């Protein structure tokens, strides 16, 4: 059961993306950077990733979601929004925490891009070795 507040916000991060997510009770509108989700994310898989916390708890269509996201690429931004939505759902009803945690929705994916090293063309790749 929702608390008396009718708007919740949370921050989600993934790779180098940061998403500020605001949820309010409504009809299921999804806005990302002041654009509809269909215009912002082209791939259906990214839209599916963002909706996973809502579909896990059968809450799709019950909340309006607005997200401001910057940094990184589309995949990282979708993951950041997913974490923000999961955190908002937990704020709405703390009883949902167990199911979200077991599904891995509340865990921040800490994997980042490894830096390029000097004397190498990339992070791990080496230039071709010549014995003679």
C-alpha positions as a Markdown table, in Angstrom:
| # | Residue | x | y | z |
|---|---|---|---|---|
| 1 | Unk | 0.0 | 0.0 | 0.0 |
| 2 | Unk | 1.5 | 3.4 | -1.0 |
| 3 | Unk | 2.4 | 5.9 | 1.6 |
| 4 | Unk | 0.7 | 9.3 | 1.8 |
| 5 | Unk | 3.3 | 10.9 | -0.4 |
| 6 | Unk | 2.3 | 10.7 | -4.0 |
| 7 | Unk | 5.8 | 11.3 | -5.5 |
| 8 | Unk | 9.0 | 9.4 | -5.0 |
| 9 | Unk | 12.5 | 9.9 | -6.3 |
| 10 | Unk | 15.7 | 7.9 | -6.4 |
| 11 | Unk | 19.1 | 7.9 | -8.1 |
| 12 | Unk | 20.4 | 5.0 | -10.2 |
| 13 | Unk | 23.9 | 4.5 | -11.6 |
| 14 | Unk | 25.4 | 2.2 | -14.2 |
| 15 | Unk | 28.8 | 2.4 | -16.0 |
| 16 | Unk | 29.2 | 6.2 | -16.3 |
| 17 | Unk | 25.5 | 7.0 | -16.5 |
| 18 | Unk | 23.5 | 8.7 | -13.7 |
| 19 | Unk | 19.7 | 8.7 | -13.7 |
| 20 | Unk | 17.4 | 10.8 | -11.4 |
| 21 | Unk | 14.1 | 9.0 | -11.4 |
| 22 | Unk | 10.8 | 10.5 | -10.2 |
| 23 | Unk | 7.7 | 8.2 | -9.8 |
| 24 | Unk | 4.2 | 9.3 | -9.1 |
| 25 | Unk | 0.9 | 7.5 | -9.2 |
| 26 | Unk | -0.7 | 7.7 | -12.6 |
| 27 | Unk | -1.5 | 5.8 | -15.8 |
| 28 | Unk | 1.9 | 4.5 | -16.8 |
| 29 | Unk | 3.5 | 7.4 | -18.8 |
| 30 | Unk | 7.2 | 7.0 | -19.2 |
| 31 | Unk | 9.3 | 10.1 | -20.0 |
| 32 | Unk | 13.1 | 10.2 | -20.4 |
| 33 | Unk | 14.9 | 13.5 | -20.7 |
| 34 | Unk | 11.5 | 15.2 | -21.6 |
| 35 | Unk | 11.0 | 12.7 | -24.5 |
| 36 | Unk | 8.7 | 9.7 | -24.7 |
| 37 | Unk | 10.5 | 6.4 | -24.1 |
| 38 | Unk | 9.8 | 5.3 | -27.7 |
| 39 | Unk | 11.7 | 8.3 | -29.1 |
| 40 | Unk | 14.6 | 8.1 | -26.7 |
| 41 | Unk | 15.4 | 4.4 | -26.7 |
| 42 | Unk | 15.3 | 2.7 | -30.1 |
| 43 | Unk | 15.9 | -0.9 | -29.1 |
| 44 | Unk | 13.1 | -2.9 | -27.5 |
| 45 | Unk | 15.6 | -4.6 | -25.2 |
| 46 | Unk | 16.5 | -1.4 | -23.5 |
| 47 | Unk | 12.8 | -0.6 | -22.9 |
| 48 | Unk | 12.3 | -4.1 | -21.5 |
| 49 | Unk | 15.3 | -3.7 | -19.2 |
| 50 | Unk | 13.9 | -0.5 | -17.7 |
| 51 | Unk | 10.5 | -2.1 | -17.1 |
| 52 | Unk | 11.7 | -5.2 | -15.4 |
| 53 | Unk | 11.2 | -4.0 | -11.8 |
| 54 | Unk | 7.6 | -2.9 | -12.6 |
| 55 | Unk | 6.8 | -6.2 | -14.4 |
| 56 | Unk | 8.3 | -8.2 | -11.6 |
| 57 | Unk | 5.8 | -6.8 | -9.1 |
| 58 | Unk | 2.9 | -6.4 | -11.6 |
| 59 | Unk | 3.0 | -2.6 | -11.2 |
| 60 | Unk | 3.2 | -1.7 | -14.9 |
| 61 | Unk | 0.7 | 1.0 | -15.8 |
| 62 | Unk | 0.1 | 2.2 | -12.2 |
| 63 | Unk | 2.9 | 4.8 | -12.0 |
| 64 | Unk | 4.0 | 7.7 | -14.1 |
| 65 | Unk | 7.8 | 7.7 | -14.4 |
| 66 | Unk | 10.0 | 10.7 | -15.4 |
| 67 | Unk | 13.8 | 10.3 | -15.6 |
| 68 | Unk | 16.6 | 12.7 | -16.2 |
| 69 | Unk | 19.7 | 10.8 | -17.3 |
| 70 | Unk | 23.1 | 11.8 | -18.5 |
| 71 | Unk | 26.5 | 10.3 | -19.2 |
| 72 | Unk | 27.4 | 7.0 | -20.9 |
| 73 | Unk | 25.6 | 5.3 | -23.7 |
| 74 | Unk | 22.1 | 4.0 | -24.1 |
| 75 | Unk | 22.7 | 0.6 | -22.4 |
| 76 | Unk | 24.2 | 2.2 | -19.3 |
| 77 | Unk | 21.4 | 4.8 | -19.2 |
| 78 | Unk | 18.8 | 2.0 | -19.3 |
| 79 | Unk | 20.5 | 0.2 | -16.5 |
| 80 | Unk | 20.7 | 3.3 | -14.4 |
| 81 | Unk | 17.0 | 4.0 | -14.9 |
| 82 | Unk | 16.2 | 0.4 | -13.9 |
| 83 | Unk | 18.1 | 0.8 | -10.6 |
| 84 | Unk | 16.4 | 4.1 | -9.9 |
| 85 | Unk | 12.9 | 2.6 | -10.6 |
| 86 | Unk | 13.7 | -0.3 | -8.3 |
| 87 | Unk | 14.8 | 2.1 | -5.5 |
| 88 | Unk | 11.6 | 4.1 | -5.9 |
| 89 | Unk | 9.5 | 1.0 | -5.7 |
| 90 | Unk | 11.3 | 0.0 | -2.5 |
| 91 | Unk | 10.5 | 3.5 | -1.0 |
| 92 | Unk | 6.8 | 3.1 | -2.0 |
| 93 | Unk | 6.5 | -0.2 | -0.2 |
| 94 | Unk | 9.4 | -1.6 | 1.8 |
| 95 | Unk | 7.7 | -5.1 | 1.6 |
| 96 | Unk | 8.9 | -5.3 | -2.0 |
| 97 | Unk | 12.5 | -5.2 | -1.0 |
| 98 | Unk | 13.0 | -9.0 | -0.7 |
| 99 | Unk | 11.6 | -9.8 | -4.1 |
| 100 | Unk | 13.6 | -7.0 | -5.8 |
| 101 | Unk | 16.8 | -8.0 | -4.0 |
| 102 | Unk | 16.4 | -11.6 | -5.0 |
| 103 | Unk | 15.9 | -10.6 | -8.6 |
| 104 | Unk | 19.1 | -8.5 | -8.4 |
| 105 | Unk | 17.3 | -5.2 | -9.1 |
| 106 | Unk | 18.7 | -3.3 | -6.1 |
| 107 | Unk | 22.3 | -4.2 | -6.7 |
| 108 | Unk | 24.4 | -1.5 | -8.3 |
| 109 | Unk | 26.5 | -3.0 | -11.2 |
| 110 | Unk | 29.9 | -1.7 | -10.3 |
| 111 | Unk | 31.7 | -2.7 | -13.6 |
| 112 | Unk | 33.4 | 0.2 | -15.2 |
| 113 | Unk | 35.6 | 0.5 | -18.3 |
| 114 | Unk | 39.3 | -0.2 | -17.6 |
| 115 | Unk | 41.6 | 2.6 | -18.4 |
| 116 | Unk | 44.1 | 2.5 | -21.3 |
| 117 | Unk | 47.7 | 1.9 | -20.2 |
| 118 | Unk | 50.7 | 3.7 | -21.6 |
| 119 | Unk | 52.8 | 1.7 | -24.1 |
| 120 | Unk | 49.8 | -0.4 | -25.1 |
| 121 | Unk | 47.0 | 0.2 | -27.7 |
| 122 | Unk | 44.3 | -0.5 | -25.1 |
| 123 | Unk | 43.6 | -1.6 | -21.6 |
| 124 | Unk | 44.8 | -5.2 | -22.1 |
| 125 | Unk | 45.9 | -5.5 | -25.7 |
| 126 | Unk | 49.7 | -5.3 | -26.4 |
| 127 | Unk | 51.5 | -4.3 | -29.5 |
| 128 | Unk | 52.8 | -7.2 | -31.6 |
| 129 | Unk | 56.0 | -8.7 | -30.2 |
| 130 | Unk | 59.0 | -9.1 | -32.6 |
| 131 | Unk | 61.8 | -11.3 | -31.5 |
| 132 | Unk | 64.1 | -10.1 | -34.4 |
